[in-house]
């Protein structure tokens, strides 16, 4: 079986790749029955020469490969019929801007495996860039704080070589005595937590965070059952909430009254309560003045996230009174960082981490008869049709 690392063609350019040269060499050593080739790219964070140096064929034509492995959506004209493809298709939530892509995948008889659909039996994702989104998102939050309040001037992550350089820049700053709330317990939140811990910010319990004053910066890590509560007043259950959150309401305002900087690293499920609404943000008790929304659900659970921002222009302001966007730094506005492609700023580290997960979970499935069912669960299309697991997308494909 022949695998191809394909060139990223989406704009703006994405320098990430599923396998670094070293990790691809590791895959070759583990699976000598597989052949790996690399499509030439002038934007990839690892140059063609790095793959050639390790003995990989680098070519402009990978059409003889069986499995195409990429990161972002492949332009319609570049999809090769009758192949297996791995990339983030952004179709499984019926994203309207990619309906044509899903139709083309079906018409070209492509077997589509979305990185988002590579999951355990429980539904938990096995691979992703979430940890690196958390790292960069938290850093960007502090960068916004420094620029807005003229405290320090952190450089953009994209100008730094790797995570070590990111941390070196953080070592140069001194934070005021602010209270920081981080929501979530998954990969995104863990990435953000690594930045908070590197800065030696003291972690405190919910009880202390909500009642005490501090003379140093502190943070609180809040899980879903802390900022949501059952409507009937009974004790909440996390698993119940994930299955059906309709019996719950937000319990976020006690945190909003005590928080200066909010880092949103949570997963937001369908029909879950909003954390804070536009009405909440108007309250005189609402203290949050900076939101690093790594989750970036536009017009969703975090009312100040009116739109996704960009790596080029990562910050804007939210005027709670008018419910409108204002320029970054406007007095009494909430500063918003809502970049939706954060791992692109740290392409080397993100690619290396992603490759670790892909080699551990995905490549073996091609050679062990998919004993864990990973490929079966992940496959969206087969033989020109949606698989049973993703048949709910049929009306989306049909334009209904």
PyMOL commands that set and color helices and strands:
alter all, ss='L'
color gray80, all
select helices_A, chain A and resi 21-30+48-53+76-78+96-107+115-117+130-148+157-159+163-170+187-198+206-211+238-243+245-247+253-256+278-282+342-361+363-366+374-378+388-397
alter helices_A, ss='H'
color red, helices_A
select strands_A, chain A and resi 2-5+35-39+57-59+67-69+84-87+111-114+179-183+202-203+218-222+228-230+248-250+261-264+290-293+315-319+324-326+334-337+381-382+385-386
alter strands_A, ss='S'
color yellow, strands_A
deselect
rebuild
show_as cartoon
